[in-house]
Amino acid sequence: MNDANDPPESHDGPITGRCEHCDWIAVVDSYSAVAEAYQDHLRSEHPKAWLRG
């Protein structure tokens, strides 16, 4: 179990990310990887939403 003071990168197990605009989902090992995958997805599939973000 993680301590509340551990950085987010120390999360045990997979982390999921979902798109609020479609059915896209990612399962990765870190918060930074899900953020990068989501930004890449928005940029390619929902460019107007990506620009607003």
N, CA, C and O atoms as a printed pandas DataFrame, in Angstrom:
     atom_number atom_name residue_name chain_id  residue_number  x_coord  y_coord  z_coord
0              1         N          MET        A               1    0.850   -1.180    0.000
1              2        CA          MET        A               1    0.000    0.000    0.000
2              3         C          MET        A               1    0.895    1.242    0.000
3              4         O          MET        A               1    1.949    1.255    0.635
4              5         N          ASN        A               2    0.473    2.262   -0.703
5              6        CA          ASN        A               2    1.257    3.492   -0.803
6              7         C          ASN        A               2    0.954    4.437    0.336
7              8         O          ASN        A               2   -0.179    4.521    0.810
8              9         N          ASP        A               3    1.970    5.141    0.765
9             10        CA          ASP        A               3    1.828    6.197    1.750
10            11         C          ASP        A               3    1.231    7.420    1.070
11            12         O          ASP        A               3    1.508    7.653   -0.106
12            13         N          ALA        A               4    0.433    8.201    1.762
13            14        CA          ALA        A               4   -0.188    9.396    1.196
14            15         C          ALA        A               4    0.843   10.396    0.708
15            16         O          ALA        A               4    0.531   11.240   -0.133
16            17         N          ASN        A               5    2.075   10.319    1.221
17            18        CA          ASN        A               5    3.119   11.248    0.814
18            19         C          ASN        A               5    3.938   10.752   -0.374
19            20         O          ASN        A               5    4.810   11.472   -0.861
20            21         N          ASP        A               6    3.673    9.524   -0.852
21            22        CA          ASP        A               6    4.397    9.009   -2.006
22            23         C          ASP        A               6    4.010    9.809   -3.242
23            24         O          ASP        A               6    2.861   10.230   -3.375
24            25         N          PRO        A               7    4.962   10.022   -4.148
25            26        CA          PRO        A               7    4.617   10.707   -5.396
26            27         C          PRO        A               7    3.697    9.834   -6.242
27            28         O          PRO        A               7    3.715    8.612   -6.093
28            29         N          PRO        A               8    2.897   10.422   -7.120
29            30        CA          PRO        A               8    1.970    9.641   -7.942
30            31         C          PRO        A               8    2.663    8.553   -8.751
31            32         O          PRO        A               8    2.055    7.514   -9.011
32            33         N          GLU        A               9    3.910    8.755   -9.158
33            34        CA          GLU        A               9    4.613    7.766   -9.961
34            35         C          GLU        A               9    4.816    6.452   -9.226
35            36         O          GLU        A               9    5.107    5.444   -9.871
36            37         N          SER        A              10    4.676    6.415   -7.909
37            38        CA          SER        A              10    4.908    5.189   -7.162
38            39         C          SER        A              10    3.657    4.324   -7.059
39            40         O          SER        A              10    3.649    3.341   -6.317
40            41         N          HIS        A              11    2.615    4.668   -7.780
41            42        CA          HIS        A              11    1.363    3.915   -7.783
42            43         C          HIS        A              11    1.637    2.472   -8.195
43            44         O          HIS        A              11    2.347    2.234   -9.172
44            45         N          ASP        A              12    1.089    1.519   -7.470
45            46        CA          ASP        A              12    1.255    0.109   -7.802
46            47         C          ASP        A              12    0.163   -0.314   -8.774
47            48         O          ASP        A              12   -1.010   -0.013   -8.555
48            49         N          GLY        A              13    0.532   -0.999   -9.833
49            50        CA          GLY        A              13   -0.429   -1.519  -10.784
50            51         C          GLY        A              13   -0.722   -0.554  -11.909
51            52         O          GLY        A              13   -0.227    0.572  -11.930
52            53         N          PRO        A              14   -1.537   -1.013  -12.848
53            54        CA          PRO        A              14   -1.842   -0.196  -14.025
54            55         C          PRO        A              14   -2.733    0.993  -13.693
55            56         O          PRO        A              14   -3.511    0.967  -12.739
56            57         N          ILE        A              15   -2.598    2.027  -14.501
57            58        CA          ILE        A              15   -3.405    3.244  -14.384
58            59         C          ILE        A              15   -4.186    3.374  -15.679
59            60         O          ILE        A              15   -3.633    3.175  -16.760
60            61         N          THR        A              16   -5.455    3.704  -15.581
61            62        CA          THR        A              16   -6.270    3.838  -16.786
62            63         C          THR        A              16   -6.590    5.297  -17.062
63            64         O          THR        A              16   -6.667    6.123  -16.153
64            65         N          GLY        A              17   -6.770    5.586  -18.323
65            66        CA          GLY        A              17   -7.204    6.905  -18.751
66            67         C          GLY        A              17   -8.324    6.743  -19.757
67            68         O          GLY        A              17   -8.310    5.818  -20.568
68            69         N          ARG        A              18   -9.284    7.631  -19.706
69            70        CA          ARG        A              18  -10.429    7.578  -20.624
70            71         C          ARG        A              18  -10.646    8.935  -21.254
71            72         O          ARG        A              18  -10.304    9.974  -20.691
72            73         N          CYS        A              19  -11.226    8.892  -22.443
73            74        CA          CYS        A              19  -11.545   10.121  -23.160
74            75         C          CYS        A              19  -13.007   10.465  -22.941
75            76         O          CYS        A              19  -13.880    9.607  -23.066
76            77         N          GLU        A              20  -13.268   11.717  -22.616
77            78        CA          GLU        A              20  -14.650   12.156  -22.410
78            79         C          GLU        A              20  -15.374   12.408  -23.729
79            80         O          GLU        A              20  -16.574   12.682  -23.734
80            81         N          HIS        A              21  -14.653   12.318  -24.847
81            82        CA          HIS        A              21  -15.243   12.595  -26.156
82            83         C          HIS        A              21  -15.549   11.332  -26.961
83            84         O          HIS        A              21  -16.291   11.398  -27.941
84            85         N          CYS        A              22  -14.993   10.184  -26.566
85            86        CA          CYS        A              22  -15.213    8.938  -27.301
86            87         C          CYS        A              22  -14.930    7.747  -26.381
87            88         O          CYS        A              22  -14.832    7.902  -25.164
88            89         N          ASP        A              23  -14.803    6.577  -26.967
89            90        CA          ASP        A              23  -14.602    5.343  -26.193
90            91         C          ASP        A              23  -13.133    4.990  -25.962
91            92         O          ASP        A              23  -12.837    3.878  -25.526
92            93         N          TRP        A              24  -12.212    5.903  -26.241
93            94        CA          TRP        A              24  -10.781    5.648  -26.083
94            95         C          TRP        A              24  -10.463    5.352  -24.622
95            96         O          TRP        A              24  -11.007    5.978  -23.713
96            97         N          ILE        A              25   -9.572    4.387  -24.416
97            98        CA          ILE        A              25   -9.087    4.053  -23.081
98            99         C          ILE        A              25   -7.617    3.654  -23.187
99           100         O          ILE        A              25   -7.198    3.061  -24.181
100          101         N          ALA        A              26   -6.850    3.977  -22.174
101          102        CA          ALA        A              26   -5.442    3.586  -22.115
102          103         C          ALA        A              26   -5.184    2.937  -20.760
103          104         O          ALA        A              26   -5.738    3.350  -19.741
104          105         N          VAL        A              27   -4.350    1.936  -20.767
105          106        CA          VAL        A              27   -3.912    1.285  -19.538
106          107         C          VAL        A              27   -2.387    1.334  -19.565
107          108         O          VAL        A              27   -1.750    0.705  -20.410
108          109         N          VAL        A              28   -1.815    2.085  -18.636
109          110        CA          VAL        A              28   -0.365    2.306  -18.611
110          111         C          VAL        A              28    0.165    2.149  -17.191
111          112         O          VAL        A              28   -0.590    1.848  -16.266
112          113         N          ASP        A              29    1.474    2.358  -17.027
113          114        CA          ASP        A              29    2.115    2.131  -15.737
114          115         C          ASP        A              29    2.368    3.384  -14.913
115          116         O          ASP        A              29    2.793    3.282  -13.762
116          117         N          SER        A              30    2.113    4.584  -15.483
117          118        CA          SER        A              30    2.403    5.796  -14.717
118          119         C          SER        A              30    1.436    6.910  -15.103
119          120         O          SER        A              30    0.844    6.894  -16.182
120          121         N          TYR        A              31    1.290    7.870  -14.208
121          122        CA          TYR        A              31    0.433    9.016  -14.480
122          123         C          TYR        A              31    0.969    9.838  -15.650
123          124         O          TYR        A              31    0.195   10.341  -16.465
124          125         N          SER        A              32    2.281    9.972  -15.731
125          126        CA          SER        A              32    2.843   10.752  -16.832
126          127         C          SER        A              32    2.592   10.061  -18.176
127          128         O          SER        A              32    2.379   10.738  -19.182
128          129         N          ALA        A              33    2.612    8.742  -18.205
129          130        CA          ALA        A              33    2.344    8.008  -19.448
130          131         C          ALA        A              33    0.887    8.152  -19.869
131          132         O          ALA        A              33    0.606    8.287  -21.059
132          133         N          VAL        A              34   -0.039    8.126  -18.927
133          134        CA          VAL        A              34   -1.448    8.291  -19.290
134          135         C          VAL        A              34   -1.708    9.722  -19.756
135          136         O          VAL        A              34   -2.492    9.934  -20.681
136          137         N          ALA        A              35   -1.069   10.694  -19.135
137          138        CA          ALA        A              35   -1.240   12.089  -19.563
138          139         C          ALA        A              35   -0.705   12.271  -20.979
139          140         O          ALA        A              35   -1.346   12.919  -21.806
140          141         N          GLU        A              36    0.457   11.707  -21.262
141          142        CA          GLU        A              36    1.036   11.824  -22.602
142          143         C          GLU        A              36    0.171   11.114  -23.640
143          144         O          GLU        A              36   -0.074   11.655  -24.718
144          145         N          ALA        A              37   -0.290    9.908  -23.322
145          146        CA          ALA        A              37   -1.141    9.164  -24.251
146          147         C          ALA        A              37   -2.449    9.908  -24.509
147          148         O          ALA        A              37   -2.922    9.958  -25.645
148          149         N          TYR        A              38   -3.027   10.479  -23.472
149          150        CA          TYR        A              38   -4.286   11.222  -23.626
150          151         C          TYR        A              38   -4.085   12.472  -24.476
151          152         O          TYR        A              38   -4.905   12.769  -25.345
152          153         N          GLN        A              39   -3.006   13.203  -24.234
153          154        CA          GLN        A              39   -2.727   14.400  -25.039
154          155         C          GLN        A              39   -2.490   14.019  -26.500
155          156         O          GLN        A              39   -2.962   14.714  -27.400
156          157         N          ASP        A              40   -1.772   12.939  -26.744
157          158        CA          ASP        A              40   -1.560   12.466  -28.121
158          159         C          ASP        A              40   -2.890   12.099  -28.773
159          160         O          ASP        A              40   -3.126   12.429  -29.935
160          161         N          HIS        A              41   -3.754   11.419  -28.029
161          162        CA          HIS        A              41   -5.074   11.041  -28.539
162          163         C          HIS        A              41   -5.900   12.280  -28.866
163          164         O          HIS        A              41   -6.474   12.374  -29.951
164          165         N          LEU        A              42   -5.963   13.229  -27.935
165          166        CA          LEU        A              42   -6.737   14.451  -28.187
166          167         C          LEU        A              42   -6.218   15.190  -29.411
167          168         O          LEU        A              42   -6.999   15.637  -30.251
168          169         N          ARG        A              43   -4.914   15.314  -29.508
169          170        CA          ARG        A              43   -4.303   16.048  -30.619
170          171         C          ARG        A              43   -4.676   15.412  -31.961
171          172         O          ARG        A              43   -4.955   16.127  -32.923
172          173         N          SER        A              44   -4.684   14.085  -32.036
173          174        CA          SER        A              44   -4.962   13.417  -33.308
174          175         C          SER        A              44   -6.451   13.211  -33.588
175          176         O          SER        A              44   -6.873   13.300  -34.741
176          177         N          GLU        A              45   -7.248   12.941  -32.566
177          178        CA          GLU        A              45   -8.662   12.605  -32.776
178          179         C          GLU        A              45   -9.643   13.731  -32.465
179          180         O          GLU        A              45  -10.740   13.761  -33.023
180          181         N          HIS        A              46   -9.272   14.645  -31.593
181          182        CA          HIS        A              46  -10.167   15.734  -31.166
182          183         C          HIS        A              46   -9.375   17.045  -31.095
183          184         O          HIS        A              46   -9.242   17.625  -30.017
184          185         N          PRO        A              47   -8.853   17.511  -32.224
185          186        CA          PRO        A              47   -7.951   18.683  -32.188
186          187         C          PRO        A              47   -8.591   19.943  -31.600
187          188         O          PRO        A              47   -7.899   20.727  -30.951
188          189         N          LYS        A              48   -9.878   20.154  -31.809
189          190        CA          LYS        A              48  -10.523   21.343  -31.225
190          191         C          LYS        A              48  -10.548   21.263  -29.702
191          192         O          LYS        A              48  -10.324   22.267  -29.027
192          193         N          ALA        A              49  -10.815   20.093  -29.161
193          194        CA          ALA        A              49  -10.801   19.907  -27.706
194          195         C          ALA        A              49   -9.378   20.055  -27.172
195          196         O          ALA        A              49   -9.172   20.614  -26.095
196          197         N          TRP        A              50   -8.397   19.555  -27.926
197          198        CA          TRP        A              50   -7.013   19.666  -27.504
198          199         C          TRP        A              50   -6.580   21.134  -27.450
199          200         O          TRP        A              50   -5.886   21.543  -26.520
200          201         N          LEU        A              51   -6.982   21.912  -28.428
201          202        CA          LEU        A              51   -6.641   23.347  -28.436
202          203         C          LEU        A              51   -7.292   24.094  -27.287
203          204         O          LEU        A              51   -6.698   25.021  -26.735
204          205         N          ARG        A              52   -8.515   23.701  -26.915
205          206        CA          ARG        A              52   -9.195   24.350  -25.778
206          207         C          ARG        A              52   -8.533   24.012  -24.452
207          208         O          ARG        A              52   -8.587   24.795  -23.504
208          209         N          GLY        A              53   -7.905   22.836  -24.391
209          210        CA          GLY        A              53   -7.284   22.358  -23.141
210          211         C          GLY        A              53   -6.038   23.105  -22.873
211          212         O          GLY        A              53   -5.370   22.852  -21.871
